[in-house]
């Protein structure tokens, strides 16, 4: 049951039509409930309600004026800031259950007095993200390194640029394929890039008109001819881009969940290099990925944000991992196959089935 209309959905038109039909059935009842209440008032509904929450227990993906409470109330939380205020703790504890998107986030909640916190990680859509036959692309193609996730400090794109530039100096046939679009570039998370130890000037390339991507790559010393850049792509087109990669690189400083894009790349059979910190730890498995074990504390002078549990990946270790994939493609394929097998057991259906008993369904 949708309690508010979804944002425009640009994926599968059949799913879009189904979602619109669901909303059409419920819209009258939802609007009627609001007409009986003052604007901003808490609306009672006679069904269990799941609410998405983030840092500081802020509700996500819904108009702030819409506040629903049901017969039972369950929080689904992804957080990156281990510093939880007493007010946020009380909000979390006001729910019947609190389900975190990673073991790391669950442990943070428990350590801060949130009772009954449990974990259920994300899933992947196996109809899109799966192994696929070789498309027969010319063997002379470049060695492609995939990087995905919205551009911001915790996602570590500055680390990617530093490592890929160094690796390109060794191997001129390298190409960086990236999807880094960030519609929230005016927000606080994006502005934390000023703490980058590699390219703190990345913020200079963001202005009222958006992000000057060419400027970012040029300042990082990248030849634009060796960058295949996509600001955003529809979800259904993502696996085709991923499958063309020889390796995926995710030196993320922090993930409150498990990193959806890393899971999707693994499901496609792409060998993934993952920073061994925070939410990534739930999807790091022996021989199913390439972990970056050298994780240093993250230096960031922000009074309201803690980086405990975050990790600063070592560029030299990344270069060693990339070199290993470059020189031993057979072994890299084995790792990619093992990652795909692991993700095949983490479909959305299976993960929703795992979520149901945690919320009493």
WOUR-V259286 format. One record per backbone hydrogen bond with DSSP energy under -1.0 kcal/mol. NH is the residue of the N-H (numbers start at 1). CO is the residue of the C=O. Records with the same first field share a line. If there is no record, write none. Layout:
NH=CO ; CO
This chain:
16=12
17=13
18=14
19=15
20=16
21=17
22=18
23=19
24=20
25=21
26=22
27=23
30=26
31=27
32=28
33=29
34=30
35=31
37=34
41=38
43=67
45=69
49=72
51=74
53=76
54=58
57=54
58=55
60=52
66=63
69=43
71=47
74=49
75=97
76=51
77=99
78=53
89=85
90=86
91=87
92=88
93=89
95=92
96=73
97=73
99=75
100=118
101=77
106=102
107=103
108=104
109=105
110=106
111=107
112=108
113=110
114=109
118=98
120=100
124=346
128=125
129=125
141=138
143=173
145=175
146=247
147=177
149=179
151=180
156=153
160=156
161=157
162=158
163=159
164=160
165=161
166=162
167=163
168=164
169=165
171=167
174=171
175=143
176=226
177=145
178=228
179=147
181=231
187=184
191=187
193=190
194=191
195=192
196=193
202=199
204=201
205=202
206=203
207=210
210=207
212=205
213=211
216=212
217=213
218=214
219=215
220=216
221=218
222=217
226=223
227=224
228=176
230=178
237=234
241=237
242=238
243=239
245=242
246=144
247=144
248=271
249=146
250=273
253=154
254=154
263=259
264=260
265=261
266=262
267=263
268=264
269=266
270=265
273=248
274=290
275=250
276=292
277=275
279=255
280=277
281=278
282=279
283=280
288=285
290=272
292=274
295=293
296=312
302=300
305=302
310=307
311=253
312=296
318=314
319=315
320=316
321=317
322=318
323=319
324=320
325=321
326=322
327=323
328=324
332=328
333=329
334=330
335=331
336=332
337=333
338=334
339=335
340=336
341=337
342=338
343=339
344=340
345=342
346=343
348=124
351=347
352=348
353=349
354=350
355=351
356=352
359=355 ; 356
360=357
361=356
